[in-house]
């Protein structure tokens, strides 16, 4: 969030200035929100599981740190630092962190309004 999730026209920032919120046990999230796109930095403890879900938003995920077992439309794959995953709208997906801390960057379009009201 930038301040109280203000939607910026243009912005230069770094993650050190973006507030961190704990969204579940072992999961922290930071968000920068634009008009039609948002980016989230998520930090997961080892072995945290996010259940399979889907949403109408297009999503790209960049693995910054750690290894993650993703399940995408019923198929499992291991992603490592440097990998980028693309989830078209309404694609069922979930993730299980393996034996180390994981940092992911998620990009959504349109923005996840549901994240702004949590």
C-alpha positions as CSV (number, residue, x, y, z in Angstrom):
1,X,0.0,0.0,0.0
2,X,1.1,3.5,-0.7
3,X,-0.2,5.5,2.2
4,X,-3.8,4.3,2.5
5,X,-3.5,2.6,-1.0
6,X,-3.6,5.7,-3.0
7,X,-3.5,5.0,-6.7
8,X,-0.6,6.9,-8.2
9,X,-0.3,8.4,-11.7
10,X,3.5,7.8,-11.6
11,X,5.7,6.6,-8.9
12,X,9.3,5.7,-8.1
13,X,9.8,3.7,-5.0
14,X,11.6,0.8,-3.4
15,X,10.2,-2.1,-1.4
16,X,11.8,-0.7,1.8
17,X,9.3,2.1,1.8
18,X,6.1,0.0,1.1
19,X,4.2,-1.1,4.3
20,X,4.2,-4.8,5.1
21,X,1.0,-6.5,6.1
22,X,0.6,-10.0,7.5
23,X,-2.3,-11.6,5.6
24,X,-2.1,-15.1,7.1
25,X,0.3,-17.0,9.4
26,X,3.6,-17.2,7.6
27,X,2.6,-14.8,4.7
28,X,3.5,-11.1,4.5
29,X,2.4,-8.9,1.6
30,X,3.4,-5.5,0.2
31,X,1.4,-3.8,-2.6
32,X,1.9,-1.0,-5.1
33,X,-1.3,-0.1,-6.9
34,X,-1.7,1.6,-10.2
35,X,-4.9,2.5,-12.1
36,X,-5.1,-0.8,-14.1
37,X,-2.3,-3.0,-12.7
38,X,-0.9,-3.9,-9.3
39,X,2.3,-5.5,-8.1
40,X,2.5,-7.5,-4.8
41,X,5.6,-8.7,-3.1
42,X,4.9,-11.7,-0.9
43,X,7.1,-13.5,1.6
44,X,6.2,-17.0,2.7
45,X,7.6,-19.1,5.5
46,X,8.8,-22.6,4.5
47,X,6.1,-25.2,4.0
48,X,3.2,-22.7,3.7
49,X,0.5,-23.9,1.4
50,X,-1.9,-21.7,-0.6
51,X,-4.9,-23.7,-1.7
52,X,-5.9,-24.0,-5.4
53,X,-8.1,-21.1,-6.3
54,X,-8.9,-19.0,-9.4
55,X,-9.9,-15.4,-10.1
56,X,-10.9,-13.3,-13.1
57,X,-7.6,-11.4,-13.0
58,X,-4.6,-12.1,-15.2
59,X,-1.6,-12.9,-13.1
60,X,2.1,-13.2,-13.6
61,X,4.4,-14.4,-10.8
62,X,8.2,-13.9,-10.6
63,X,10.0,-16.2,-8.2
64,X,12.6,-14.0,-6.4
65,X,13.8,-16.5,-3.7
66,X,13.2,-20.1,-2.8
67,X,11.6,-23.0,-4.5
68,X,7.8,-23.4,-4.9
69,X,5.6,-26.3,-6.0
70,X,2.9,-24.8,-8.1
71,X,-0.2,-26.6,-9.2
72,X,-1.6,-25.0,-12.3
73,X,-4.8,-26.3,-13.9
74,X,-4.2,-29.7,-12.2
75,X,-0.5,-30.0,-13.2
76,X,2.3,-29.7,-10.6
77,X,5.7,-28.0,-11.4
78,X,8.6,-26.8,-9.3
79,X,9.5,-23.1,-9.8
80,X,12.9,-21.6,-8.7
81,X,14.4,-18.1,-8.6
82,X,14.2,-16.4,-11.9
83,X,11.2,-18.4,-13.1
84,X,8.1,-16.5,-14.3
85,X,4.7,-18.1,-14.3
86,X,1.6,-16.8,-16.2
87,X,-1.9,-17.5,-15.0
88,X,-4.6,-16.4,-17.5
89,X,-7.9,-15.3,-16.0
90,X,-9.9,-18.1,-14.2
91,X,-7.0,-20.6,-14.3
92,X,-7.0,-22.8,-11.1
93,X,-3.7,-22.5,-9.3
94,X,-2.1,-22.9,-5.9
95,X,1.4,-23.2,-4.4
96,X,3.3,-25.0,-1.7
97,X,6.5,-23.5,-0.4
98,X,9.3,-26.0,-0.1
99,X,11.9,-26.2,2.7
100,X,13.0,-22.5,2.6
101,X,11.6,-19.0,2.8
102,X,10.0,-17.9,-0.5
103,X,9.7,-14.4,-2.0
104,X,7.3,-13.9,-5.0
105,X,6.4,-10.9,-7.0
106,X,2.7,-11.1,-8.3
107,X,1.5,-8.8,-10.9
108,X,-2.3,-8.5,-11.5
109,X,-4.4,-6.8,-14.2
110,X,-6.9,-5.5,-13.5
111,X,-6.1,-4.6,-9.9
112,X,-7.4,-6.9,-7.2
113,X,-10.0,-4.7,-5.5
114,X,-10.5,-7.6,-3.0
115,X,-7.0,-7.1,-1.7
116,X,-7.7,-3.4,-1.0
117,X,-10.6,-4.2,1.3
118,X,-9.1,-7.1,3.3
